[in-house]
Amino acid sequence: MTAPGTRAEAPAEDTDDLDVEEALALVREPDREHRNDGAGDGPGRASAPVPQTSGEQPAERHRATPWAQAREAAARAARSRARRAPVSVPLDDALGRALAAPLDALTDLPSFDTSAMDGWAVAGPGPWHVREEGVLAGHAQPEPLTDGEAVRIATGARIPADTTAVLRSEHGRIDAQGRLHTTREMLHGQDIRPRGQECRSGDQLLPVGTLVTPAVLGLAAAAGYDTVTVVPRPRAEVLVLGDELLTEGLPHDGLIRDALGPMLPPWLRALGADVLAVRRIGDDARALHKAVTRSDADLIVTTGGTASGPVDHVHPVLERIGAELLVDGVKVRPGHPMLLARTKDHQHLVGLPGNPLAAVSGLLTLAEPLLRTLAAHPAPEPYTLPLREAVHGHPHDTRLIPVVLRGDHAVPLHYNGPAMLRGIAAADALAVVPPGGARQGEETELLDLPWATGGIGVCFT
């Protein structure tokens, strides 16, 4: 497993007084010694990409799956498995899930004639004699009005029978004799929300597959729902591999801090998964075998160990349990040695590279489409923006480059080596750079990060 970069990537500066653009300029500042060329999953230079990574054989490149095909393979793998039964959950637990049953109105909305404004309910032409007691929301049906009569009424209160209209507070005046006059023309039925204006009982409000947003929760509550029927969240388990990882303190004596253990669970939750457990396995083939075979998760995510080094146990364990390799390497940088396997009829494993940014690449390439499909979420609409700067490409593989969105352009962030998180921590999206690179101003596909889109899928708890 490759260690995360620990040296400072730019001279230390006091950024307390910098504005956002100045602070981002520090992130965009290229480091001549530690820029990634996209050719491998270790540190390199951003210019002059090399055709073949050290240790990578031509057969390995031939076996690797093109990036777009790998994403489709992950979605197809999720579609091929039997779906878990829909579940009924309280509204508080429905956010971000997809409806598994139509949301039909359980009552008329509104369920009675209500006042749309604070003011007076009036009957017949004015001026009107005003009753002493007003009508408030949440109270029983008030007494009917007679012609020439008015009553103070609050927004949301039940309309008395025989009401002609609601006169807004700012459009009425009381004369010296206590009679109510209108200060402008008033129409019949004005500012009254009639029963069933929004829907009638039994109307379909939302179809199956609708993503539950805060607004959907509000509509469901208004329509009388305490629970809704939804597609269950996919269950994920994270297995952190590597003897060299520390869970606290500073790196020392060849040991490094584990960046993926803290990063992956909230990222998976943001992608719609329930994270059942995070287990630290180390470089132990027996422990890895035990953890994989005993897991009941829909998706197992491993970190590191996907190459062919002396302690890279993921491939041997998958072979031992008879797993089906669906994707074994992807033509993408960083993250080339990622993999996707079917371990059981109802379970898949995504093997992420150990380098942090390479692991992010694996998440968005394989885990995101698989989890999205399992959760019945719609695929995001692809979109492009022109690049403000040229980006060097790998001669054969796609590159995923962190960018910030500024106006109608995407600005590359140059701290994009496989072991670096500095760029992605400031990013709004990843630019999908095709083999050969992209010119300044060239339209480039973007992958939004879940928290940068304002999406309801974001959940870090």
QUIZI-V648173 format. One line per field, one symbol per residue. psi: psi as a letter, one per 20 degrees, with the letter a starting at -180 (. if undefined). A space follows every 50 residues. Layout:
psi=???
This chain:
psi=ppqqpiqpiqqpqojhjqrghhghhhhiopohhlqpiihakrqbqhrmqq hpqpipqhhghhhqpqghhgghhghhhhhiqpqqqqqpqqhhjipirppi qqnqpirqprirpqpiqpcppqpaqrrqppqgprpqqjrrprqqqqpjqq ppqqpiqppqqjpgrppqgijqqpahjjqpqqirqpqpjpkpoqpjhgrq piqpgqrqipporhhgggggghjjphqqprpqpqpqppooqpijpqiraq qqliqqpohhghggghghhhjjqpohqopohamohghggggghipjqhpp pqprjibkrhknigghghghjkqoohpnpqmqprjgkrrpqohrhjqrpo oqrhpghhhgghghgggghgggghikqqpqpqrqqqphqqpqrqhhqqqo ppqqpockqpoqpimkqhjpigghhiqhrppnprpiaprpipppqqoqqh iiijqiipoj.
